[in-house]
């Protein structure tokens, strides 16, 4: 097989030469570039990465909530106070009479963080139960993802559940 490959595609000497060039790149070029990386470069990179992801998540939440859900439900949606975010894991709320519905928005990036979101969902179930006990309304998870240039709600079935909760609280 090897003989056929080398006779039909590229000579063995050519492949050996490419291997030698790769070795030089790895041992000299890449090595010298990696040697220039400082601890501070790595710290700065991680800080910027976290800031960018946090900001992207925030923008996704805002665009999803105010860009779509508020129009669909035809009710005002407001950002939750910081205390609610910390105590109840609620990003936004809908006020119905003297009660509140909580909304937790999670941006989903190409499925890479879905296992973490579901793990978090399980951990937050208790705080969402407490929100319902205190404020009367349920907390709903919405998953948003960028589709083309738009942010879209991925679990659209939750919209009907929110509508049902609005009706329940209005009764």
GIQUI-V370556 format. One record per backbone hydrogen bond with DSSP energy under -0.5 kcal/mol. CO is the residue of the C=O (numbers start at 1). NH is the residue of the N-H. Records with the same first field share a line. If there is no record, write none. Layout:
CO = NH + NH
This chain:
1 = 5
2 = 6
3 = 7
4 = 8
5 = 9 + 10
11 = 14 + 15
12 = 16
13 = 17
14 = 18
15 = 19
16 = 20
17 = 21
18 = 22
19 = 23
20 = 24
21 = 25
22 = 26
23 = 27
24 = 28 + 29
25 = 30
26 = 31
28 = 32
29 = 33
30 = 34
31 = 35
32 = 36
33 = 36
34 = 37
38 = 42
39 = 43
40 = 44
41 = 45
42 = 46
43 = 47
44 = 48
45 = 49
46 = 50
47 = 51
48 = 52
49 = 53
50 = 54
51 = 55
52 = 56
53 = 57
54 = 58
55 = 59
56 = 60
57 = 61
58 = 62
59 = 63
60 = 64
61 = 65
62 = 66 + 67
63 = 67
64 = 68 + 69
65 = 70
68 = 72
69 = 73
70 = 74 + 75
78 = 93
81 = 84 + 85
82 = 86
83 = 87
84 = 88 + 89 + 90
85 = 89
91 = 80
92 = 103
93 = 78
94 = 96 + 101
96 = 99
99 = 96
100 = 137
101 = 94
102 = 140
103 = 91 + 92 + 105
104 = 142
106 = 144
107 = 109
108 = 110
109 = 112
111 = 114
113 = 117
114 = 118
115 = 119
116 = 120
117 = 121
118 = 122
119 = 123
120 = 124
121 = 125
122 = 125
124 = 128
125 = 129
126 = 130
127 = 131
128 = 132
129 = 133
130 = 134
131 = 135
132 = 136
135 = 100
138 = 102
140 = 104
142 = 106
143 = 154 + 155
144 = 108
145 = 147 + 152
146 = 148
147 = 150
150 = 147
152 = 145
154 = 156
155 = 158
156 = 159 + 160
157 = 161
158 = 162
159 = 163
160 = 164
161 = 165
162 = 166
163 = 167
164 = 168
165 = 169
166 = 170
167 = 171
168 = 171
